[in-house]
Amino acid sequence: MLLRYPTKRGKDSSITKTSLSIDRGKADAAAKVLGTTTLTATIDAALAAVLDLDRRRRLVERIRRDGGIGPSDDERRRLRAP
């Protein structure tokens, strides 16, 4: 069962207070990796790390799809033209 309680941390805040069952061993190990000291900070940092990983994966996929980083051959010719 997941309970959610809205918090009042700002007018447009998306932060909610919730009740979760957490594997403390995993949370403690993640805290060491992430350098966090509280469970809330660990969960927040872990979620941020997952989102960063997704952004990097999408960037790598775009680089592969588009043939690398930098201007295309056509763009280089256009940039070099007087």
Buried (B, 14 or more C-beta within 10 A) or exposed (E): EEEEEEEEEEEEEEEEEEEEEEEEEEBEEBBEEBEBEEBEEBBBBBEEEEEEEEEEEEEEEEEEEEEEEEEEEEEEEEEEEE
